[in-house]
């Protein structure tokens, strides 16, 4: 559409997700509302900060997970209905195992790995948590969830130029008990909820961590994969039905 705005935020997020998965040789595609009745074809579905969601979509995602699928969901997903009315809690709260409490004022935030989950966070630990150059949702984890990381805030709050100020950095300084990354089993499937948009970040460490989370959600190998190939190698699969083979 020629007169559409080229700066639609969701498009940039999808492009970044696809780049991360292609670099890691994880086959992927884009689905829309037209695919809502056939979600069972997929292993893992990524729902990146999809703030607007209706009951029909929520039921489809719940059925998908209970039947053995896996969801990666981030930030404010399902907080607003298609009528534009903001909900007090996530529509997917029960499926994800978290309740929405609000959002950080801080525009630079961090994820600190929980004990036992350090291996997921390539090169990061509680002392040196993963930086997110954006706000995070504040959530409360419910029963049956495993917390993989918690929220760490920077030393200073936005607008505070009296107690502390920095020209080019806002280092981690305040650990909290708010979960930032949780995992939950539901039926035969499982979900991961991230209060931060890890999938929106472009640094190599963010990409590696995000892909690691997607691989953790997989219940079987992907339909095809490249082993030990550098990210500059791209594979495309063609089906030659006449020869009963894939190339």
C-alpha positions in Angstrom: 0.0 0.0 0.0 1.8 3.1 -1.3 0.3 5.6 1.1 0.8 3.5 4.3 3.3 4.7 6.9 6.7 2.9 6.5 7.3 3.2 10.3 4.8 0.7 11.7 6.5 -0.5 14.9 5.2 -4.1 14.6 6.8 -4.5 11.2 10.2 -3.6 12.6 9.8 -6.1 15.5 8.8 -8.9 13.1 11.8 -8.1 10.9 14.1 -8.3 13.9 12.6 -11.6 15.1 12.9 -13.2 11.6 16.6 -12.0 11.4 17.4 -13.6 14.7 15.8 -16.9 13.7 17.3 -16.9 10.2 20.8 -16.2 11.6 20.3 -19.2 13.9 18.9 -21.3 11.1 15.6 -21.8 12.8 12.8 -22.2 10.1 10.0 -19.6 10.7 7.2 -17.8 9.0 4.6 -15.1 9.7 1.0 -16.0 10.6 -2.1 -13.8 10.8 -5.7 -13.9 11.9 -6.3 -16.1 8.9 -4.3 -18.9 10.5 -6.0 -18.8 13.8 -8.0 -22.0 13.1 -4.9 -24.0 12.1 -2.3 -23.2 14.8 -1.7 -26.9 15.4 0.6 -26.9 12.4 3.3 -25.1 14.4 5.5 -26.0 17.3 6.1 -22.6 18.8 4.3 -19.3 18.2 5.9 -16.0 19.1 3.5 -13.2 20.2 5.6 -10.0 20.5 3.9 -7.3 22.6 0.6 -7.9 20.8 -1.3 -5.5 23.0 -4.7 -5.9 21.3 -6.4 -9.3 21.4 -9.9 -10.6 21.5 -11.5 -13.6 23.2 -11.5 -15.7 20.0 -7.7 -15.3 19.6 -7.2 -16.0 23.3 -9.2 -19.3 23.1 -7.2 -20.3 20.0 -3.9 -19.8 21.8 -5.1 -21.6 24.9 -6.3 -24.6 22.9 -3.0 -24.6 21.0 -0.9 -24.8 24.2 -3.1 -27.3 25.9 -2.8 -29.5 22.9 1.0 -29.5 23.0 2.0 -26.2 21.4 4.3 -23.6 22.9 3.9 -19.8 23.2 6.5 -17.1 23.7 4.6 -13.9 24.8 6.1 -10.6 25.7 5.3 -7.3 27.5 1.7 -6.0 27.2 0.2 -8.8 25.1 -3.6 -9.0 25.4 -4.1 -5.9 27.7 -6.5 -4.2 25.3 -9.6 -5.5 23.6 -10.6 -5.0 20.0 -13.0 -2.3 21.2 -10.0 -0.3 22.5 -10.9 -0.8 26.1 -7.9 -1.5 28.4 -8.2 -4.5 30.6 -7.1 -4.5 34.3 -5.2 -7.8 33.6 -3.8 -9.8 30.7 -6.5 -11.8 28.9 -3.9 -14.6 28.8 -3.1 -14.2 32.5 -4.1 -17.8 33.4 -2.3 -19.3 30.4 0.9 -17.4 31.1 0.8 -17.6 34.9 1.3 -13.9 35.5 -0.9 -10.9 36.5 -0.3 -7.4 35.3 0.6 -4.8 37.9 1.9 -1.9 35.8 4.9 -0.7 33.9 8.3 0.7 34.9 8.9 4.4 34.8 12.5 3.6 33.8 13.2 3.4 30.1 16.4 1.4 30.7 15.9 -1.9 32.6 17.6 -5.2 33.2 16.9 -8.9 33.4 18.9 -10.7 36.2 19.1 -14.5 35.8 17.6 -16.6 38.5 19.6 -19.3 40.2 19.8 -22.3 37.9 18.9 -20.3 34.8 22.2 -18.6 34.2 23.0 -20.8 31.2 20.1 -19.2 29.3 21.7 -15.8 29.6 24.8 -15.8 27.4 27.5 -13.9 29.2 25.2 -12.4 31.9 24.6 -12.9 35.6 22.9 -11.2 38.5 25.9 -8.8 38.9 25.9 -8.1 35.2 22.3 -8.5 34.1 21.0 -8.2 30.5 20.2 -4.6 29.5 16.9 -3.8 27.8 16.7 -0.3 26.3 13.0 0.0 27.1 10.4 -0.3 29.8 9.3 -3.6 31.3 5.9 -4.7 32.5 5.7 -5.3 36.3 4.0 -8.6 36.9 3.2 -11.0 39.7 3.8 -14.7 39.1 1.2 -17.2 40.1 1.3 -20.9 41.2 2.9 -23.3 38.8 5.3 -20.9 37.2 9.1 -21.0 37.2 10.9 -17.7 37.4 13.9 -17.6 35.0 14.9 -14.0 35.6 13.9 -11.0 37.7 13.7 -7.3 37.1 16.6 -5.1 38.0 16.3 -1.3 37.8 19.0 1.3 37.2 20.3 3.5 40.0 18.3 6.5 38.9 14.7 7.2 38.0 13.8 9.2 34.9 13.7 12.9 35.5 15.8 12.7 38.7 18.8 15.0 38.0 19.4 15.7 41.7 20.5 12.5 43.4 22.2 10.9 40.4 22.7 11.7 36.8 24.8 10.2 33.9 25.4 11.4 30.4 25.6 8.2 28.5 24.8 5.3 30.8 22.3 4.1 33.4 23.8 1.1 35.1 22.0 -1.6 37.0 21.6 -0.8 40.7 18.3 -1.9 42.2 17.4 -5.5 42.3 13.6 -6.3 42.7 11.5 -9.4 43.2 9.4 -8.7 40.1 9.7 -11.7 37.7 10.9 -10.7 34.2 10.9 -14.1 32.6 8.6 -17.0 33.6 7.8 -20.4 32.2 4.7 -22.4 32.8 3.3 -25.8 31.7 -0.3 -25.9 30.6 -1.9 -29.1 29.5 0.5 -30.8 27.1 2.2 -27.5 26.2 4.1 -24.7 27.8 4.5 -20.9 27.7 7.2 -18.4 28.3 6.3 -14.8 29.3 8.8 -12.0 29.1 8.1 -8.7 30.7 10.7 -7.2 28.4 10.9 -7.2 24.6 14.0 -9.3 24.3 13.0 -10.1 20.8 13.0 -6.4 19.9 16.7 -5.9 20.8 19.3 -6.0 18.0 22.5 -6.9 19.9 24.0 -10.3 19.3 23.6 -11.4 22.9 19.9 -10.5 22.9 19.4 -12.5 19.7 21.3 -15.5 21.1 19.2 -15.5 24.3 15.9 -15.1 22.5 16.7 -18.0 20.1 17.8 -20.1 23.1 14.3 -19.5 24.6 12.6 -20.5 21.4 14.7 -23.7 21.2 13.8 -24.5 24.8 10.1 -24.3 23.9 10.5 -26.8 21.0 9.3 -30.3 21.7 10.9 -31.8 18.7 13.6 -30.8 16.1 12.5 -28.2 13.5 11.3 -29.4 10.0 14.9 -28.9 8.8 18.1 -27.4 10.3 21.7 -26.6 9.4 24.2 -28.0 11.9 27.3 -25.8 12.7 26.7 -23.4 9.7 27.7 -19.8 10.2 24.8 -17.2 10.1 25.9 -16.1 6.6 24.6 -19.4 5.2 20.9 -19.5 4.3 19.0 -22.6 3.5 15.8 -22.8 1.4 13.9 -26.0 1.1 12.0 -26.9 -2.1 9.6 -29.8 -2.5 9.9 -31.7 -5.8 6.7 -33.7 -5.6 7.2 -35.4 -9.0 10.5 -36.9 -7.6 9.1 -37.4 -4.1 11.9 -35.5 -2.5 13.0 -32.2 -0.9 16.0 -30.2 -2.1 
